């Protein structure tokens, strides 16, 4: 599996704001996530539920910027800036690095978020 192609396709989907679709298409069933806030998920189903809730809480997408990505073997890192107005009146502005570990089938088995600010 060409991981570089997978990363390019995934980053394009995320850049369009289709984060739930990205998880459904690119996560392995046993994938886990962790973030710099101490949260995380165990399994694709849990991540889909989390992303559906998050996406549903976005009132307005002010911008999603994909800066660049790197791939080395089965590990990739993508830099993004996310700027959202939320339905509760709050604002989210994240500049982050998303590190992913991929399996041989081209699915994500581990995704970790790092604050890039």
N, C-alpha and C positions, 0 to 999 in steps of 0.2 A: 504494500500500500504506500502510495506517495503522500507522506505526511505534509509536505509543503503545499500540495494541491488542496488537501483537507483544510489546512489553516487558512488558505486564501478564500476558500468557499465559506468557511465558518465566519471569518472576519467580515466578509461582505454581508452576510445575513445579519450579524450583530449590528453592523453599521446602519442597516435599514430599520433597526429597532425591533426586529422579530426574534426577541430573545427566547421566547417559549419554543418557537420552531427550531431554533439553533440547538436547544437542549434535546428536543425530540429526535432530531436527525443525527447529532454527533456524539451524544453521550452513550457509553456502554451501560448496561443494566446495573452493574455493580460500581458505577462511578461514585466518587466522593469529592466533596468540595470543602475548602476552608478559606476564611477571609481574615483580614487584619483586625476586624472587630471582635474576633473570637467565635464567630458563628460558623456554621457548616451544614452540610447535608450528607446523608448516607444513602446512596442509591439514586438511580435516575428518576424514579417515581417521586421521591421526596423533593428533588430539585425542580421537577416540572411543577409541582404544587407550589413551591416557593416562588418560582418565576411567574406563574399565573397570578399569584397574589400581588407580587411587586408590579407587574405590568398593569394590572387592574387599578393600581393606586396612582398611576401616572396620569396627571391631568393634561400636561403639555410637554412635548419633547422640544427643548430649545436647541439641542444639538447633540450629536454623537460623532465624535471625531476619532477615526482610526489613524494613529500616527505612524506606526510601523510594526512589523513582526519579524522574529527570527526563528529559525528552526535548526536544531542540532540533533540528529538521530531521531528518537521518538519523543523529544521534548521541544515545546514551542513556547514563546513568550510574545504576547501582543500588548501594545500600549494603546490605551483608549482614554478619552475624556468624555464623560457622560454629564449632561446638564438637563435636569428635569424639574418641572413644577409638579408638585404632588397634589392629590385631591384634598388633603388635609391642610393645604396652604403652605406647607413647608417646601423648601427647595433642596435638591440634591445636586451637588457638583463633585464628581469623582474623577480624579486623574489617577489611573491605576494601571498596573502591569498584571496581566492574566497569564499565569504559567500553567501549561497543560502537559500532561503525560498521556501519550497515545498508545493503544495496543496495536497488535499486528493487523487487526481488521480495520484500522483507521478510526477507531472510536476513542473518546476521551475516557480515561480511567481515573484521572486525578486532575482537579482544577483548583488552583490556589490564587487568591487575589492579594496583591500588594499595593499599598498606598504609594503613589509615585510623586506626591507633592513634596 
